[in-house]
Amino acid sequence: MAKSKAKGGGGTPATVALTRADVAFTVHAYQHDPDAASYGEEAAAVLGVSAERVFKTLLADVDGALTVAVVPVAGKLDLKALAAAVGGKRAAMADPAAAERATGYVLGGISPLGQKRKHTTIVDTSALTHPTMYISAGRRGLEIELSPTDLINLTNATTAPIART
């Protein structure tokens, strides 16, 4: 995978973070359909990539703390498993407006990289079964392909089985 560079001023916070970290990544742009039922499934279909390799970034409230969960678009977040992964008791999906405020991204374009604030991040263990994975680049219609290990290292994430099919 070639190293992509965030174009001067035109990159997103996610691509800027990757460039600064000197991590190899590829940006994949596509025309987002505002009528698409699922942002992640749309990305997988348009890019011709298995939905198991495209991951969505979700924010959950675990015992009062926002937590980032990165799971395949082919599955769903298991809130009980997420709470257990961070040593919490109860998890619920975060309020969408709170997720946007905390990350600096809009829904459908939330990236686990380059967020306004650092949050505890859990990546589903299935990511490690792929040489590369796709995540949002911080904008609808823009995906980043990178090594799961690089994502885990850059977000200081832990891995756990937090997705269910």
C-alpha positions in Angstrom: 0.0 0.0 0.0 1.4 3.3 -1.0 1.6 6.2 1.4 -1.0 8.8 0.6 -0.5 12.3 1.8 -3.2 14.6 2.9 -3.2 17.4 0.3 -2.2 20.8 1.7 -5.2 22.0 3.7 -7.6 19.6 1.9 -7.2 16.7 4.2 -9.5 15.7 7.0 -8.3 15.5 10.6 -8.1 11.7 10.1 -5.8 11.9 7.0 -3.8 14.6 8.6 -3.2 12.4 11.7 -2.1 9.5 9.4 0.2 11.7 7.5 1.8 13.2 10.6 2.3 9.7 12.0 4.0 8.6 8.7 1.6 5.7 8.4 0.8 4.0 5.0 -2.8 4.5 3.9 -4.9 4.9 0.8 -7.8 7.2 0.4 -10.8 6.0 -1.5 -13.4 8.6 -2.6 -16.8 7.9 -4.0 -20.0 9.8 -4.7 -22.1 9.5 -1.6 -25.8 8.9 -2.2 -27.8 10.9 0.4 -30.6 8.3 0.0 -28.4 5.3 1.0 -29.9 3.3 3.9 -26.4 2.6 5.4 -23.3 4.6 5.0 -21.0 1.7 5.6 -22.8 -0.8 3.3 -22.9 1.9 0.6 -19.1 2.3 0.9 -18.5 -1.5 0.6 -20.8 -1.8 -2.4 -19.4 1.2 -4.3 -15.8 0.4 -3.6 -16.4 -3.3 -4.4 -15.0 -4.5 -1.0 -16.4 -7.1 1.3 -18.6 -5.6 4.1 -16.4 -7.6 6.6 -13.5 -5.3 5.7 -15.4 -2.0 6.0 -15.7 -0.8 9.6 -18.1 1.7 11.1 -17.2 4.0 14.0 -19.8 4.2 16.7 -19.9 6.1 19.9 -21.5 4.6 23.0 -22.0 5.8 26.5 -20.5 3.3 28.9 -21.3 4.1 32.5 -21.2 7.9 31.7 -18.1 7.9 29.5 -18.1 8.1 25.7 -16.4 5.1 24.2 -15.5 4.5 20.5 -16.4 1.1 19.0 -15.1 0.1 15.6 -17.1 -2.8 14.1 -17.6 -4.3 10.7 -20.5 -2.8 8.7 -21.7 -6.3 8.1 -22.5 -6.7 11.8 -23.9 -4.8 14.8 -22.3 -3.5 18.0 -22.9 -5.8 21.0 -23.4 -3.2 23.7 -22.9 -5.8 26.5 -19.7 -7.0 25.1 -18.5 -3.4 24.7 -19.2 -2.6 28.3 -17.4 -5.7 29.4 -14.4 -4.9 27.2 -13.9 -1.6 29.1 -14.8 -3.0 32.5 -18.1 -1.2 32.6 -21.6 -2.4 33.6 -23.9 -0.7 31.1 -23.6 0.7 27.6 -26.0 2.5 25.4 -25.6 4.2 22.1 -24.5 7.8 22.5 -26.8 10.7 21.6 -26.0 11.5 17.9 -25.5 15.2 18.6 -23.1 14.4 21.5 -21.2 12.0 19.2 -20.8 14.8 16.6 -19.7 17.3 19.2 -17.2 15.0 20.8 -15.6 13.8 17.6 -15.9 16.9 15.3 -17.4 14.7 12.6 -20.9 14.3 11.2 -22.8 11.0 11.4 -21.9 8.8 8.6 -18.4 10.4 8.5 -17.1 9.7 12.0 -13.6 8.4 11.9 -11.8 6.8 14.8 -8.8 9.0 13.9 -8.4 12.8 14.3 -11.3 13.2 16.8 -11.5 16.4 18.8 -11.0 14.5 22.1 -9.4 11.2 22.9 -11.8 8.5 23.8 -11.3 4.9 24.9 -11.4 2.9 21.7 -12.3 -0.7 21.1 -11.7 -2.4 17.7 -13.6 -5.6 17.0 -11.1 -8.5 16.9 -12.3 -9.4 13.4 -10.2 -6.5 12.0 -7.1 -8.5 12.7 -8.1 -11.2 10.2 -7.6 -8.7 7.3 -4.4 -7.3 5.9 -6.1 -4.0 5.5 -9.4 -2.5 6.6 -11.5 0.4 5.6 -12.7 3.2 7.9 -14.3 6.6 7.4 -11.8 9.3 6.5 -14.0 11.8 8.3 -16.4 12.7 5.6 -19.3 10.8 3.9 -18.0 9.4 0.6 -14.4 9.2 1.8 -12.8 6.0 3.2 -9.3 5.2 4.4 -7.7 1.8 3.8 -5.0 1.0 6.3 -3.5 -1.8 8.4 -5.6 -2.8 11.4 -2.4 -2.7 13.5 -1.8 0.9 12.5 -5.3 1.9 13.5 -5.0 0.1 16.8 -1.6 1.7 17.6 -2.7 5.3 16.5 -5.9 5.2 18.6 -4.3 3.4 21.5 -7.2 0.9 21.1 -7.7 -2.5 22.5 -9.3 -5.3 20.6 -12.3 -7.4 21.8 -15.1 -9.4 20.2 -17.7 -6.5 20.3 -19.6 -7.2 17.1 -22.4 -9.7 16.4 -23.7 -10.7 13.0 
